[in-house]
């Protein structure tokens, strides 16, 4: 069969960064993040968390191709914040929320 091996969907190849950052040259306070080996699950959760931030003007993601195991996340922020700050804050907030949910189920 021509299908790629299943482990390629979630194992990041050696020498490849999990998240890469590229600043948008046309729009101020905008950037694109490439997250390797993730899909709609993480993309949608991250997008929704970014929308909770009042400094985020736009947040969206896409899967470039079904056989490419990565998502592209675009973020545009106000002048009070940067896309990198918004991304890091969203990841930290999600981490805290998931820890809280895990602790609630363990009780």
Wavefront OBJ file of the C-alpha trace (Angstrom):
o trace
v 0.000 0.000 0.000
v 1.194 3.562 -0.693
v 0.015 4.949 2.639
v 2.691 6.345 4.947
v 3.514 4.469 8.142
v 1.166 5.270 11.022
v 3.935 6.492 13.327
v 4.674 9.318 10.878
v 1.447 10.970 12.014
v 2.727 11.740 15.503
v 6.510 11.194 15.739
v 8.420 14.386 14.966
v 11.433 13.548 12.780
v 14.860 14.124 14.285
v 16.135 17.614 13.555
v 12.633 19.035 13.022
v 11.192 21.596 15.425
v 7.738 20.899 16.868
v 6.713 24.553 16.394
v 8.230 27.059 13.992
v 7.466 30.780 13.811
v 7.334 33.020 10.760
v 6.540 36.726 11.057
v 4.179 38.184 8.454
v 5.967 40.881 6.443
v 2.786 42.490 5.084
v 0.712 42.882 8.272
v 1.948 44.395 11.511
v 1.612 42.135 14.591
v 0.788 39.064 12.520
v 2.571 35.743 12.270
v 2.182 32.133 11.206
v 3.115 29.167 13.369
v 3.685 25.714 11.907
v 2.941 22.942 14.396
v 4.342 19.601 13.272
v 2.509 16.303 13.743
v -0.808 17.789 14.855
v -4.285 17.894 13.333
v -7.730 19.475 13.750
v -7.928 18.469 17.421
v -5.111 20.766 18.541
v -5.774 23.349 15.823
v -9.361 23.977 16.869
v -8.624 24.001 20.612
v -5.761 26.456 20.092
v -7.867 28.675 17.825
v -10.693 28.829 20.352
v -8.291 29.666 23.187
v -6.706 32.435 21.100
v -10.174 33.913 20.448
v -10.637 34.325 24.215
v -7.726 36.800 24.293
v -8.992 40.389 23.800
v -5.666 41.351 22.155
v -6.124 38.816 19.348
v -7.815 40.271 16.281
v -7.639 37.099 14.172
v -6.775 33.485 14.867
v -7.217 30.636 12.425
v -5.616 27.390 11.389
v -5.544 25.061 8.421
v -4.234 21.673 7.442
v -2.301 22.244 4.216
v -2.865 18.681 2.944
v -4.304 15.475 4.450
v -0.991 13.642 4.019
v 1.075 16.436 5.570
v 0.882 16.032 9.319
v 1.088 19.669 10.360
v -1.160 22.639 10.978
v -0.586 26.282 10.109
v -1.857 28.713 12.763
v -2.173 32.380 11.837
v -2.457 35.030 14.553
v -2.989 38.789 14.243
v -2.873 40.864 17.432
v -3.342 44.453 18.550
v -0.356 46.683 19.205
v -0.506 45.847 22.949
v 0.562 42.259 22.292
v 2.563 40.166 19.864
v 1.580 36.924 18.139
v 4.295 35.085 20.084
v 2.923 36.371 23.412
v -0.630 35.408 22.422
v 0.474 31.924 21.327
v 2.455 31.296 24.519
v -0.377 32.605 26.692
v -2.905 30.375 24.914
v -0.697 27.296 25.372
v -0.166 28.080 29.075
v -3.901 28.678 29.620
v -4.772 25.395 27.916
v -2.196 23.574 30.019
v -3.777 24.944 33.208
v -7.301 24.094 32.025
v -6.330 20.525 31.159
v -4.559 20.087 34.495
v -7.702 21.325 36.261
v -9.882 18.905 34.282
v -7.489 16.016 34.986
v -7.576 16.777 38.726
v -11.375 16.952 38.689
v -11.585 13.437 37.254
v -9.017 12.029 39.688
v -11.061 13.025 42.742
l 1 2 3 4 5 6 7 8 9 10 11 12 13 14 15 16 17 18 19 20 21 22 23 24 25 26 27 28 29 30 31 32 33 34 35 36 37 38 39 40 41 42 43 44 45 46 47 48 49 50 51 52 53 54 55 56 57 58 59 60 61 62 63 64 65 66 67 68 69 70 71 72 73 74 75 76 77 78 79 80 81 82 83 84 85 86 87 88 89 90 91 92 93 94 95 96 97 98 99 100 101 102 103 104 105 106 107
